[in-house]
Amino acid sequence: MPTIIIINNNIIMTTTTTSPTQEKDSTIQQLLRQQKQTLRKQIRTRIKSSYPPSVTTTKLLAQSDLTFSRLFALSQYQNAKSVGFFLSMPHGEIQTRNAIRRIAMKDGKELFVPRVGLDFEKCDMDLIRCDTKLCSLSDGDDSGAGDDIGGEDGEGGGELFYDSWPRNKWGIPEAPTSTTGEDVAQPGDIDLLLVPGLAFDTHGHRLGQGKGYYDRFIARMRNNGNEDGSAGCGGKEKKPFLIGVCLEEQFLEEVPQGIDLGGGGDGGIIPVSDHDYIMDMVLTPSRTLDVPKS
């Protein structure tokens, strides 16, 4: 006989022969995926409307630079010896080029950036140590790498170490596969990790693209290589310190209109499961959110 389960006013019928507890757990995960997909669709529409993909707008670059100015003022950043930083897609998300230019040319941090590789279905990711000396400024000096992270046109000039790298299917530069094992980040190597996302909320919940790249990577870093550890940010602080960064349109203070979300059980807007990592901090162009430890 089919089992009928009602969750958040959603009626789901199951026909499996598993136990009621297993059926409910499976159904909850199914509903969670549906809620996240609905939210992703709305956030992507919001970003596309605010930042048309045909051009990298002045607004997008300005919002990005404001966000990273907040990062550079943090004691967590200033005290970090090593930083994990993502290379942004050409459109549709916060732009990191100017911030990476400052890190590479002024701040002297050890820098790691993601490499997904060619097997996109594996949904696995490493962070690769970069040789940031392979940079240049168009005017031949480093005066532009100071506190003002943008150039006169909103984006710093000159080449960066990753400009010659091949690009993956999302248009993001990736370190060549010839990188040695010594350059691949291991647990304890990264003090502070910048995490992109489609959306974040006031409880530090993150909505990713749906592939789990960052959650798997963080699990390896925080659980000494084991990916079966529980997620979250409670208890003893672990490296890396997680900072989510996003545009204003991606920060959720209330449930978007027309979406029924069950939340994460702690009052957060974005629904989360056990393997979803909570951020330690979230930065937007207008706020610095220090997420309380649960």
C-alpha positions in Angstrom: 0.0 0.0 0.0 1.4 3.4 -0.9 2.7 5.7 1.9 1.5 9.3 1.8 3.7 11.9 3.5 2.8 15.6 3.9 5.7 18.0 4.4 5.3 21.8 4.3 1.9 21.4 2.7 3.4 19.2 0.0 1.8 15.8 -0.5 4.2 13.1 -1.7 3.2 9.5 -2.3 5.8 6.7 -2.2 5.4 3.1 -3.3 8.7 1.6 -2.1 9.0 -1.3 0.3 11.4 0.4 2.6 10.6 1.2 6.2 8.5 4.3 7.0 11.5 6.1 8.5 13.6 5.4 5.4 10.7 6.6 3.2 10.3 9.8 5.1 14.1 10.5 5.0 14.1 9.9 1.3 11.1 12.1 0.7 12.5 14.9 2.8 15.7 14.9 0.6 13.6 14.8 -2.5 11.6 17.8 -1.3 14.8 19.6 -0.3 16.2 19.2 -3.9 12.9 20.5 -5.3 13.0 23.6 -3.1 16.6 24.3 -4.0 15.9 24.0 -7.7 13.0 26.4 -7.5 15.1 28.9 -5.6 18.0 28.6 -8.0 15.7 29.3 -10.9 14.4 32.5 -9.3 17.8 33.7 -8.2 19.3 33.1 -11.7 16.4 35.1 -13.2 17.1 37.9 -10.7 20.8 38.1 -11.5 20.2 38.0 -15.3 17.8 40.9 -15.0 20.1 43.0 -12.8 23.4 42.1 -14.6 22.7 41.3 -18.3 25.1 38.6 -19.6 25.8 40.5 -22.8 28.2 42.8 -20.9 30.2 42.9 -17.7 28.5 46.0 -16.4 30.0 48.8 -14.4 27.5 48.1 -11.7 28.7 44.5 -11.4 32.3 45.5 -11.1 31.6 48.2 -8.6 29.5 45.9 -6.5 32.2 43.3 -6.6 34.9 45.7 -5.5 32.8 47.0 -2.6 32.4 43.4 -1.4 36.1 42.6 -1.5 37.0 45.9 0.1 35.1 44.5 3.1 37.2 41.4 2.9 40.5 43.2 3.0 39.5 45.1 6.1 38.8 41.9 8.1 41.3 40.7 10.7 40.6 37.2 9.5 42.0 38.1 6.1 44.9 40.2 7.4 46.0 37.4 9.7 45.6 34.6 7.1 48.8 33.4 5.5 47.0 31.4 2.8 43.8 32.1 1.0 41.6 30.0 -1.3 40.0 32.2 -3.9 37.7 31.4 -6.8 38.1 32.6 -10.4 34.8 34.1 -11.4 32.6 33.2 -14.4 32.6 35.9 -17.1 29.0 36.9 -16.2 26.3 36.2 -13.6 28.3 36.3 -10.4 30.6 38.5 -8.3 33.8 39.3 -10.2 37.1 38.4 -8.5 39.8 39.7 -10.9 40.5 43.0 -9.2 40.6 41.3 -5.8 43.0 38.6 -7.0 45.2 41.3 -8.5 45.5 43.0 -5.1 46.3 39.6 -3.3 48.9 38.7 -6.0 50.6 42.1 -6.2 50.4 43.6 -2.7 49.3 41.4 0.2 51.8 38.6 -0.1 49.3 35.8 0.7 49.8 32.2 -0.5 47.0 31.9 -3.0 45.0 28.7 -4.0 42.4 28.6 -6.8 40.0 25.8 -7.9 40.6 23.2 -10.6 37.6 21.0 -11.5 39.3 19.1 -14.3 37.7 17.5 -17.4 35.4 15.1 -15.6 32.5 17.4 -14.8 30.2 14.5 -13.8 32.6 13.5 -11.0 31.7 16.8 -9.2 35.1 16.9 -7.5 37.5 19.8 -7.1 41.0 20.6 -5.9 42.5 23.9 -5.0 45.9 24.6 -6.6 48.7 26.7 -5.2 49.5 29.6 -7.6 52.7 31.3 -8.7 51.4 34.9 -8.3 54.7 36.3 -9.5 53.5 35.8 -13.0 51.7 39.1 -13.0 52.3 42.5 -14.7 50.7 45.9 -14.6 50.1 47.8 -17.9 52.0 50.8 -16.5 54.9 48.8 -15.3 54.6 49.5 -11.6 52.6 48.2 -8.6 51.0 51.5 -7.5 47.6 50.2 -8.7 47.6 47.3 -6.4 46.8 49.3 -3.3 43.6 49.9 -1.4 41.7 50.9 -4.5 41.3 47.4 -6.0 39.7 48.6 -9.3 41.4 50.5 -12.2 40.2 53.7 -13.8 37.8 51.7 -16.0 36.5 49.6 -13.1 38.9 46.7 -13.8 42.6 46.6 -13.2 44.9 46.5 -16.2 47.7 44.1 -17.0 48.1 40.4 -17.1 47.5 38.0 -14.3 49.0 34.5 -13.7 45.9 32.7 -15.0 45.3 34.5 -18.2 47.1 31.9 -20.3 45.3 29.0 -18.7 42.7 26.9 -20.6 39.1 27.6 -19.8 36.5 25.1 -18.7 32.9 24.9 -20.0 31.8 27.7 -17.7 34.5 30.0 -19.2 36.6 29.9 -16.0 40.4 29.6 -16.3 41.8 26.3 -14.8 45.3 25.4 -13.8 46.9 23.0 -16.3 46.7 19.4 -15.4 50.5 19.2 -15.4 50.4 20.7 -11.9 52.4 18.6 -9.4 50.9 17.0 -6.4 52.9 19.3 -4.1 50.8 22.2 -5.4 47.4 20.6 -4.5 45.9 21.9 -1.2 45.9 19.5 1.6 44.0 19.7 5.0 45.5 22.6 7.0 47.0 24.4 3.9 44.3 27.0 3.6 43.5 29.5 6.4 40.7 31.3 4.7 38.4 30.1 1.9 36.2 32.5 -0.2 33.1 30.6 -1.3 30.9 31.6 -4.2 27.2 30.8 -4.3 23.9 31.6 -6.0 22.5 32.9 -2.7 23.2 33.2 1.0 21.0 34.1 3.9 21.2 35.7 7.4 22.1 32.3 9.0 25.0 31.7 6.7 23.2 29.1 4.6 24.5 28.8 1.1 22.7 27.9 -2.1 25.3 26.5 -4.6 24.9 25.6 -8.3 23.8 22.1 -7.3 26.9 20.0 -8.0 28.4 19.9 -4.5 32.0 20.9 -5.5 32.6 23.2 -2.5 30.8 21.0 0.1 33.0 18.0 -0.9 36.1 20.1 -0.9 35.4 21.7 2.5 34.6 18.2 3.9 38.1 17.0 2.8 39.8 20.0 4.3 37.9 20.0 7.6 37.8 16.3 8.2 41.4 15.4 7.3 40.5 13.9 4.0 37.3 12.1 5.0 34.2 13.1 3.2 31.7 11.5 5.6 32.1 14.0 8.4 29.1 16.0 9.4 28.8 19.6 8.0 28.2 22.8 10.0 30.2 25.4 11.9 29.6 24.6 15.5 32.1 23.4 18.1 35.9 23.8 17.6 36.9 26.1 14.9 38.5 24.4 11.9 40.5 25.6 8.9 39.6 26.9 6.5 37.5 29.8 7.8 34.6 30.1 5.4 33.5 33.4 3.9 30.6 33.5 1.5 30.6 36.4 -0.9 27.7 37.6 -3.1 26.0 40.5 -4.7 23.1 42.3 -3.0 20.6 40.5 -5.2 21.9 37.2 -4.0 21.5 37.9 -0.2 18.2 36.7 1.2 16.6 38.3 4.2 13.1 36.9 3.5 11.6 34.1 1.4 11.2 35.2 -2.2 7.6 35.7 -3.2 5.8 32.7 -4.6 8.3 30.1 -3.1 7.4 27.7 -0.3 10.6 26.8 1.5 10.9 24.7 4.6 14.1 26.4 5.7 17.0 24.7 7.5 15.5 24.1 10.9 17.4 27.0 12.5 15.4 29.9 11.1 17.4 30.2 7.9 15.7 30.8 4.6 17.8 28.6 2.3 17.0 24.9 3.1 20.1 22.9 4.1 20.9 19.2 4.7 23.6 17.5 6.7 26.2 17.8 4.0 25.7 21.5 3.4 28.3 23.6 5.1 27.3 26.8 7.0 29.5 29.9 6.3 31.4 31.5 9.2 30.9 34.9 7.6 29.0 36.4 4.6 30.0 39.6 2.8 27.9 41.7 0.4 28.6 45.2 -1.0 26.7 46.7 2.0 27.2 44.3 4.9 29.6 42.1 6.9 27.6 39.3 8.5 29.4 37.4 11.2 27.4 34.2 11.5 26.8 33.1 15.2 28.2 29.7 16.1 25.4 27.3 16.8 
